[in-house]
Amino acid sequence: MKLTQLLAKINLPYQLFANNASDIEVSAIVSNANFATQNSIFVGLLGAKFDGASFSEQAIKNGAKVIVIDEKSAYNYQDLLLKHQVNIVVGDAKMLLMALLPQFYCNLPANLYAITGTNGKTSVADYIRQILGLLQKKSASIGTVGIKTNFECAGDFLQTNLTTPDLASLYHNLAILKQQGVDDVAIEASSIGLEQNRLADLPFSVGCFTNFSQDHLDYHFDMQNYFASKMLLFSGLLGSDDFAILNADIVEYAKILPVCQKNHLQVATYGKNSADLQLISFENNQLVWQYQQQKYVANFLPQGQFQAYNLLCALLAVAKKHQLSAQQMQFLAVNLSKIQAPQGRMQLVASYNQAQIFIDFAHSPDGLLNVLSSAKTLANHRLLVLFGCGGNRDVAKRPLMGQVCSDLADVVIVTDDNPRLENASEIRQQILQGCDLGKTIEIADRKIAIKQAIAMLLPGDVLILAGKGHEKYQIIGTQYLPFDEEQIVLNAISS
């Protein structure tokens, strides 16, 4: 699409400084200068910490021919006009981005699912993708572990390390998936992503809520703001008659339901207290549920009752969106043993000395509670947990995480996670305030801590390595250093 055609489609005030640049054929729209390509539009968003316009030179170096500058930016775009053959658009950058994207990326998958909640977003999104794969439907999931598809997919995807990618990257990736014949995509909707409008105007038709507990208070400051950010999914992104899939067993259900009703959403629930998809039992990997007056029994291999809840959330989302018949539900029940937990979610990575070693991404008090409660049922002897807390993140949860681990585990090893710009020793001391020091060991270096934890294992033990999950790096200062926890475990065992 030509630039003039694209601008003609938006009904917003702006100034265009053409600077002798031709009416280019726009190749892409990006808000990350690293993703700019030849003839792309780079939108410099004005954020709380950075002015995106300051990355304009990098975007131009990568090929951008149009630079959108926020009207409140202090950046001197006149220098760009003097130095480069580019078009400059000045206006409300965020509103211009939100207006340009649906005009340029106008062909997107028909069925978009948004999943929010403190824990379980990755699992639910991944389970939706896998369930649709069992039904022979091309589908994908987008979130913490990147872009996953249930088929061989070729495309120049823009990969970010955000739970919810930036809006421009989402539109770009969704357009590629649509070109590959995908009509069902499950997307993790983080509270920060919702508040920052990273999902704005995408045509979602299903919204899922998993659970709610303390996290991200470094950003939201209190639980009320945190919860309000989650509610933006049901009060802004979904339209009348879209589906809201809610956990009936959490106390927040009573607060979420009126929000959904006010916005005329079709509410469906899952859980033990649900009248829609009711969890009957989950024992020894046998999952039993009732849906539309029929009972179903399935073998479900991922560990933990919290994963059973995540699976039922995904199952209900697909059932409602695709109006699954009893025959289709029975087909899924027979084939659910093929469903696997996402990478880094109660992932059994090795056995050593007749003990099991799991990796999990749990990094909140409730996440640890779920994982350790499940792991305790697997341990024939002791339960050991190794964990730390991320720097420049919610400080208040650190002693709470220490307390949860002390309450449930027999041995607690406190180590470093991603200290970022904080003093790692101070983070560990804050965790130790909540620990039972009689069962707790402090080992600063995470790699050394893992090796020592494995050396401690006795027959029947279970070791949980919590916090890193799928991550292949450790953030120390501003550096992303290689850190593959799964490989570190395997190397420790082999040595």
C-alpha positions as CSV (number, residue, x, y, z in Angstrom):
1,M,0.0,0.0,0.0
2,K,1.3,3.5,-0.9
3,L,2.0,5.9,1.9
4,T,-0.5,8.4,0.7
5,Q,-3.2,5.8,0.4
6,L,-2.5,4.6,3.9
7,L,-2.6,8.1,5.4
8,A,-5.8,8.9,3.6
9,K,-7.5,6.0,5.4
10,I,-7.0,7.5,8.9
11,N,-9.1,10.2,10.5
12,L,-6.6,11.8,12.8
13,P,-4.8,15.1,12.8
14,Y,-1.1,15.0,11.7
15,Q,1.6,17.0,9.8
16,L,3.5,15.4,7.0
17,F,6.9,16.6,6.0
18,A,7.7,14.8,2.7
19,N,11.3,16.1,2.3
20,N,11.5,15.0,-1.4
21,A,10.9,11.3,-0.5
22,S,8.9,9.4,-3.0
23,D,5.4,8.1,-2.3
24,I,6.8,4.8,-1.1
25,E,5.2,1.4,-1.1
26,V,5.1,0.7,2.6
27,S,6.6,-2.7,3.5
28,A,5.8,-2.8,7.3
29,I,4.9,-0.8,10.3
30,V,7.1,-1.2,13.4
31,S,7.5,0.5,16.8
32,N,10.9,-1.2,17.5
33,A,13.7,0.3,15.5
34,N,15.5,-3.0,15.3
35,F,12.6,-4.4,13.4
36,A,12.6,-1.7,10.7
37,T,13.1,-2.9,7.1
38,Q,13.4,-1.3,3.7
39,N,10.5,1.1,3.1
40,S,8.9,0.5,6.5
41,I,7.2,3.0,8.8
42,F,8.8,3.5,12.2
43,V,6.5,4.9,15.0
44,G,8.5,6.4,17.8
45,L,6.2,6.0,20.8
46,L,6.6,8.3,23.8
47,G,6.9,6.1,26.9
48,A,7.4,6.6,30.6
49,K,11.2,5.9,30.3
50,F,12.1,6.4,26.7
51,D,11.2,8.6,23.8
52,G,10.9,6.2,20.8
53,A,11.8,9.1,18.5
54,S,15.4,8.9,19.8
55,F,15.8,5.6,18.0
56,S,14.9,7.1,14.6
57,E,18.4,7.1,13.3
58,Q,18.6,3.3,13.9
59,A,15.3,2.8,12.2
60,I,16.5,4.8,9.1
61,K,19.8,2.8,9.1
62,N,17.7,-0.4,8.9
63,G,15.7,1.0,6.0
64,A,12.7,2.9,7.4
65,K,11.5,5.7,5.0
66,V,8.7,7.1,7.2
67,I,9.3,8.2,10.8
68,V,6.3,9.0,13.1
69,I,7.2,11.5,15.8
70,D,4.9,12.2,18.8
71,E,3.7,15.8,18.9
72,K,4.8,16.0,22.6
73,S,8.3,14.7,21.8
74,A,11.3,17.0,22.4
75,Y,13.2,15.2,19.7
76,N,14.6,17.5,17.0
77,Y,13.2,15.8,13.9
78,Q,14.4,18.8,11.7
79,D,17.8,17.1,11.8
80,L,16.4,14.0,10.2
81,L,14.9,16.1,7.4
82,L,18.3,17.6,6.8
83,K,20.3,14.4,6.9
84,H,18.0,11.8,5.4
85,Q,15.5,11.3,2.5
86,V,12.6,10.4,4.7
87,N,9.0,11.3,5.4
88,I,8.2,12.7,8.8
89,V,4.7,12.4,10.3
90,V,4.1,14.4,13.5
91,G,1.0,13.7,15.7
92,D,-0.2,11.6,18.5
93,A,2.1,8.6,17.9
94,K,0.1,6.0,19.8
95,M,-3.2,6.9,18.2
96,L,-1.5,7.0,14.7
97,L,0.0,3.6,15.3
98,M,-3.4,2.2,16.4
99,A,-5.1,3.7,13.3
100,L,-2.4,2.6,10.8
101,L,-2.0,-1.0,11.8
102,P,-5.5,-2.3,11.1
103,Q,-5.5,-0.5,7.7
104,F,-2.1,-2.0,6.7
105,Y,-2.5,-5.5,8.2
106,C,-6.2,-5.9,7.3
107,N,-6.2,-9.7,6.9
108,L,-5.9,-11.3,10.3
109,P,-6.9,-14.7,11.8
110,A,-10.6,-14.9,12.5
111,N,-10.5,-16.3,16.1
112,L,-8.3,-14.6,18.6
113,Y,-8.2,-15.8,22.2
114,A,-6.7,-13.5,25.0
115,I,-5.6,-15.2,28.2
116,T,-5.0,-13.2,31.4
117,G,-4.4,-14.0,35.0
118,T,-1.4,-14.1,37.3
119,N,-0.4,-17.7,36.5
120,G,-1.2,-20.1,33.8
121,K,-1.3,-17.8,30.8
122,T,1.4,-19.7,28.9
123,S,-0.1,-23.1,29.6
124,V,-3.6,-22.1,28.6
125,A,-2.4,-20.5,25.3
126,D,-0.3,-23.5,24.5
127,Y,-3.1,-26.0,25.4
128,I,-5.6,-24.1,23.1
129,R,-3.1,-24.5,20.3
130,Q,-2.6,-28.2,21.0
131,I,-6.3,-28.9,21.4
132,L,-7.0,-27.3,18.1
133,G,-4.2,-29.3,16.6
134,L,-6.0,-32.5,17.7
135,L,-9.1,-31.2,15.9
136,Q,-6.9,-30.7,12.7
137,K,-7.2,-27.0,12.8
138,K,-4.1,-24.9,12.1
139,S,-3.4,-22.7,15.1
140,A,-0.8,-20.8,17.0
141,S,0.0,-19.4,20.4
142,I,1.9,-16.2,21.2
143,G,3.5,-15.2,24.5
144,T,6.3,-15.8,27.0
145,V,7.8,-18.8,25.1
146,G,7.5,-17.0,21.7
147,I,5.4,-18.0,18.7
148,K,4.4,-21.7,18.6
149,T,2.4,-23.4,15.8
150,N,0.9,-26.9,15.5
151,F,2.2,-27.2,11.9
152,E,5.3,-26.5,9.9
153,C,5.2,-22.7,9.5
154,A,7.5,-20.5,7.5
155,G,7.5,-16.8,8.1
156,D,9.7,-13.8,9.0
157,F,8.2,-13.5,12.5
158,L,9.3,-10.6,14.8
159,Q,10.3,-12.3,18.1
160,T,10.3,-10.3,21.4
161,N,11.0,-11.4,25.0
162,L,7.8,-9.8,26.3
163,T,4.8,-11.9,27.5
164,T,2.6,-9.7,25.4
165,P,4.5,-8.3,22.4
166,D,4.2,-4.7,21.2
167,L,1.1,-4.0,19.1
168,A,3.0,-3.6,15.8
169,S,4.8,-6.9,16.2
170,L,1.5,-8.6,17.0
171,Y,-0.2,-7.3,13.9
172,H,2.8,-8.3,11.7
173,N,3.0,-11.8,13.1
174,L,-0.8,-12.4,13.0
175,A,-0.8,-11.3,9.3
176,I,1.9,-13.9,8.6
177,L,0.0,-16.6,10.4
178,K,-3.1,-15.7,8.4
179,Q,-1.1,-16.1,5.2
180,Q,-0.2,-19.6,6.4
181,G,-3.9,-20.5,6.8
182,V,-4.2,-19.9,10.5
183,D,-7.5,-18.7,11.9
184,D,-7.1,-19.5,15.6
185,V,-4.4,-17.8,17.7
186,A,-4.1,-17.7,21.5
187,I,-2.3,-14.7,22.9
188,E,-1.1,-14.1,26.5
189,A,-2.5,-10.8,27.8
190,S,-0.3,-9.6,30.6
191,S,-1.5,-6.8,33.0
192,I,1.2,-4.5,31.8
193,G,0.5,-5.3,28.1
194,L,-3.2,-4.6,28.7
195,E,-2.5,-1.3,30.4
196,Q,0.0,-0.2,27.7
197,N,-2.6,-0.9,24.9
198,R,-0.4,-3.7,23.3
199,L,-3.6,-5.5,22.3
200,A,-5.6,-2.5,21.3
201,D,-8.2,-2.9,18.5
202,L,-7.3,-6.5,17.8
203,P,-10.5,-8.5,17.0
204,F,-10.6,-10.8,20.0
205,S,-13.6,-13.0,20.4
206,V,-12.6,-15.0,23.5
207,G,-11.1,-13.8,26.8
208,C,-9.9,-16.2,29.5
209,F,-9.1,-15.5,33.2
210,T,-7.1,-18.1,35.1
211,N,-6.4,-16.8,38.6
212,F,-5.2,-13.8,40.6
213,S,-2.5,-13.3,43.2
214,Q,0.3,-10.9,44.1
215,D,2.8,-10.0,41.3
216,H,4.1,-7.0,39.4
217,L,3.5,-4.6,42.2
218,D,6.7,-2.8,41.1
219,Y,4.7,-1.6,38.2
220,H,1.1,-1.5,39.5
221,F,1.9,-0.4,43.1
222,D,-1.1,-2.1,44.6
223,M,-3.4,-5.1,44.1
224,Q,-6.3,-2.8,43.1
225,N,-4.4,-1.3,40.2
226,Y,-3.1,-4.7,39.2
227,F,-6.7,-6.2,39.1
228,A,-8.0,-3.2,37.3
229,S,-5.4,-3.7,34.5
230,K,-6.6,-7.4,34.1
231,M,-10.2,-6.2,33.8
232,L,-9.3,-4.1,30.7
233,L,-9.6,-7.4,28.8
234,F,-13.3,-7.7,29.6
235,S,-14.2,-4.0,29.6
236,G,-12.4,-2.9,26.5
237,L,-11.0,-5.6,24.2
238,L,-14.0,-7.9,24.0
239,G,-17.3,-6.8,22.3
240,S,-20.9,-7.7,22.9
241,D,-21.6,-11.4,22.7
242,D,-17.9,-12.4,22.8
243,F,-17.0,-15.2,25.2
244,A,-15.6,-14.7,28.7
245,I,-14.1,-17.9,30.1
246,L,-13.8,-17.6,33.9
247,N,-12.5,-19.7,36.8
248,A,-15.5,-20.3,39.0
249,D,-13.3,-21.4,42.0
250,I,-11.4,-18.2,42.7
251,V,-12.7,-15.5,45.0
252,E,-12.3,-12.9,42.3
253,Y,-15.0,-14.5,40.2
254,A,-17.6,-12.5,42.0
255,K,-15.9,-9.3,41.0
256,I,-15.2,-10.3,37.4
257,L,-18.7,-11.5,36.6
258,P,-20.4,-8.1,36.9
259,V,-17.8,-6.6,34.6
260,C,-18.5,-9.2,31.9
261,Q,-22.3,-8.8,32.4
262,K,-22.0,-5.0,32.1
263,N,-20.3,-5.5,28.7
264,H,-22.8,-8.1,27.5
265,L,-20.3,-10.9,27.2
266,Q,-21.2,-14.6,27.1
267,V,-19.9,-15.9,30.3
268,A,-18.9,-19.6,30.6
269,T,-17.1,-21.1,33.7
270,Y,-14.8,-24.0,34.5
271,G,-13.8,-25.5,37.9
272,K,-15.3,-27.6,40.7
273,N,-18.0,-24.9,41.3
274,S,-18.9,-24.5,37.6
275,A,-22.2,-25.2,36.1
276,D,-20.7,-25.2,32.6
277,L,-17.5,-27.3,32.5
278,Q,-17.2,-28.9,35.9
279,L,-14.0,-30.5,37.3
280,I,-15.0,-33.8,38.9
281,S,-11.5,-35.1,39.8
282,F,-7.9,-35.2,38.9
283,E,-5.9,-38.0,40.4
284,N,-3.0,-40.1,39.2
285,N,-3.1,-38.2,35.9
286,Q,-6.7,-39.2,35.3
287,L,-8.9,-36.1,34.6
288,V,-12.7,-36.3,34.9
289,W,-15.0,-33.5,34.0
290,Q,-18.7,-32.9,33.1
291,Y,-19.9,-30.8,30.2
292,Q,-23.4,-30.4,28.9
293,Q,-24.7,-33.2,31.1
294,Q,-22.1,-35.7,29.9
295,K,-19.1,-37.0,31.8
296,Y,-15.7,-37.4,30.2
297,V,-12.6,-39.2,31.4
298,A,-9.1,-38.6,30.0
299,N,-5.4,-39.3,30.8
300,F,-3.7,-36.0,31.1
301,L,0.1,-36.2,31.7
302,P,1.2,-32.7,32.8
303,Q,1.7,-32.7,36.6
304,G,-0.4,-30.6,39.1
305,Q,-4.0,-29.8,39.7
306,F,-3.2,-26.2,38.5
307,Q,-2.4,-27.7,35.1
308,A,-5.7,-29.5,35.1
309,Y,-7.4,-26.1,35.6
310,N,-5.4,-24.6,32.8
311,L,-6.4,-27.5,30.5
312,L,-10.1,-27.1,31.3
313,C,-9.9,-23.3,30.7
314,A,-8.4,-24.0,27.2
315,L,-10.9,-26.8,26.5
316,L,-13.9,-24.6,27.4
317,A,-12.5,-21.7,25.2
318,V,-12.3,-24.0,22.2
319,A,-15.6,-25.7,23.0
320,K,-17.5,-22.4,23.1
321,K,-15.8,-20.8,20.1
322,H,-16.2,-23.8,17.9
323,Q,-19.4,-25.1,19.4
324,L,-17.9,-28.6,19.9
325,S,-20.3,-31.5,19.8
326,A,-20.4,-34.3,22.3
327,Q,-18.7,-36.5,19.8
328,Q,-15.8,-34.0,19.4
329,M,-15.5,-33.6,23.1
330,Q,-15.2,-37.4,23.5
331,F,-12.6,-37.5,20.7
332,L,-10.6,-34.9,22.7
333,A,-11.0,-36.9,25.9
334,V,-9.5,-40.0,24.2
335,N,-6.6,-38.0,22.8
336,L,-5.7,-35.7,25.7
337,S,-2.8,-38.0,26.6
338,K,-1.0,-36.4,23.6
339,I,-1.1,-32.9,25.3
340,Q,2.2,-31.8,26.7
341,A,3.0,-29.1,29.2
342,P,4.8,-26.1,27.7
343,Q,8.5,-25.8,28.0
344,G,9.6,-24.9,31.5
345,R,6.3,-25.6,33.1
346,M,6.7,-28.6,35.5
347,Q,9.1,-30.0,33.0
348,L,10.8,-33.2,34.0
349,V,14.3,-32.7,32.7
350,A,16.2,-35.6,34.3
351,S,16.3,-38.3,37.0
352,Y,19.4,-38.8,39.2
353,N,20.0,-41.2,42.0
354,Q,16.3,-42.3,41.7
355,A,15.2,-38.7,42.2
356,Q,13.3,-36.5,39.8
357,I,14.4,-33.0,38.7
358,F,11.8,-30.5,37.4
359,I,12.1,-27.0,35.9
360,D,9.3,-24.5,36.4
361,F,8.8,-20.8,35.6
362,A,7.0,-20.1,38.9
363,H,8.1,-16.7,40.1
364,S,5.3,-15.6,42.4
365,P,4.1,-16.8,45.8
366,D,1.0,-18.4,44.3
367,G,2.9,-19.9,41.5
368,L,5.3,-21.5,43.9
369,L,2.4,-22.7,46.1
370,N,0.8,-24.5,43.1
371,V,4.1,-26.1,41.9
372,L,5.3,-27.2,45.3
373,S,1.9,-28.6,46.3
374,S,1.9,-30.7,43.2
375,A,5.5,-31.8,43.6
376,K,4.9,-32.8,47.2
377,T,2.5,-35.5,45.9
378,L,5.2,-36.9,43.7
379,A,8.0,-37.0,46.3
380,N,8.4,-40.4,48.0
381,H,11.1,-38.9,50.3
382,R,12.0,-35.2,50.4
383,L,11.0,-32.1,48.4
384,L,13.8,-29.7,47.5
385,V,13.3,-26.3,45.9
386,L,15.9,-24.0,44.4
387,F,14.8,-20.4,43.6
388,G,15.6,-16.7,43.6
389,C,13.8,-13.5,42.8
390,G,14.2,-11.1,39.9
391,G,15.8,-7.7,40.5
392,N,13.9,-4.5,39.7
393,R,10.6,-6.3,40.3
394,D,8.1,-6.6,43.1
395,V,10.1,-6.4,46.4
396,A,7.1,-7.3,48.7
397,K,6.7,-10.8,47.3
398,R,10.3,-11.9,48.1
399,P,9.8,-12.9,51.8
400,L,6.4,-14.4,50.9
401,M,8.1,-16.7,48.4
402,G,10.6,-17.7,51.0
403,Q,7.8,-18.5,53.4
404,V,5.9,-20.6,50.8
405,C,9.0,-22.6,50.1
406,S,9.8,-23.1,53.8
407,D,6.2,-24.2,54.5
408,L,6.1,-26.9,51.7
409,A,9.7,-28.0,51.1
410,D,12.1,-30.0,53.2
411,V,15.1,-28.3,51.8
412,V,15.2,-24.7,50.5
413,I,18.1,-23.4,48.4
414,V,18.0,-19.6,47.9
415,T,20.1,-18.4,45.0
416,D,20.1,-15.8,42.3
417,D,17.5,-15.4,39.5
418,N,17.8,-12.4,37.3
419,P,19.3,-9.8,39.6
420,R,19.3,-7.1,36.9
421,L,20.5,-3.8,38.3
422,E,19.9,-4.7,42.0
423,N,22.4,-6.0,44.5
424,A,21.9,-9.8,44.3
425,S,23.0,-10.3,47.9
426,E,20.3,-7.9,49.1
427,I,17.6,-9.7,47.1
428,R,18.6,-13.0,48.8
429,Q,18.5,-11.4,52.2
430,Q,15.0,-10.2,51.6
431,I,13.9,-13.7,50.6
432,L,15.6,-15.2,53.7
433,Q,13.4,-13.0,55.9
434,G,10.5,-15.3,55.1
435,C,12.5,-18.6,55.3
436,D,12.9,-21.2,58.0
437,L,16.6,-20.9,58.3
438,G,16.9,-24.4,59.8
439,K,16.0,-25.9,56.4
440,T,17.5,-23.1,54.1
441,I,20.8,-22.9,52.3
442,E,22.0,-19.7,50.6
443,I,24.2,-20.2,47.5
444,A,24.8,-17.1,45.4
445,D,25.9,-18.6,42.1
446,R,22.9,-20.3,40.5
447,K,24.9,-22.8,38.5
448,I,26.9,-23.9,41.6
449,A,23.6,-24.0,43.5
450,I,22.1,-26.4,40.9
451,K,25.1,-28.7,41.1
452,Q,25.0,-28.8,44.8
453,A,21.3,-29.4,44.9
454,I,21.7,-32.4,42.5
455,A,24.5,-33.8,44.6
456,M,22.2,-33.7,47.7
457,L,19.5,-35.9,46.1
458,L,18.5,-39.2,47.6
459,P,16.2,-41.9,46.2
460,G,12.6,-40.7,46.2
461,D,13.4,-37.0,46.3
462,V,11.9,-34.4,44.0
463,L,13.9,-31.2,43.1
464,I,12.1,-28.1,41.8
465,L,14.2,-25.5,40.0
466,A,11.9,-22.5,40.0
467,G,11.9,-19.1,38.4
468,K,13.8,-19.6,35.1
469,G,11.7,-22.1,33.3
470,H,12.1,-21.7,29.5
471,E,14.6,-18.8,29.7
472,K,18.0,-19.4,28.2
473,Y,19.7,-16.5,29.8
474,Q,20.4,-14.8,33.1
475,I,20.2,-11.0,33.4
476,I,23.0,-9.5,35.5
477,G,23.2,-5.8,35.2
478,T,22.1,-5.0,31.7
479,Q,23.7,-8.1,30.2
480,Y,21.8,-11.2,29.0
481,L,24.3,-14.0,29.8
482,P,23.7,-17.5,28.4
483,F,22.1,-19.7,31.0
484,D,20.3,-22.9,29.8
485,E,19.0,-24.5,33.0
486,E,18.1,-27.7,31.4
487,Q,21.5,-28.2,29.9
488,I,23.2,-27.2,33.2
489,V,21.3,-30.0,34.9
490,L,22.3,-32.5,32.3
491,N,25.9,-31.4,32.4
492,A,25.9,-31.6,36.3
493,I,24.6,-35.1,36.2
494,S,27.0,-36.3,33.5
495,S,30.0,-34.9,35.5
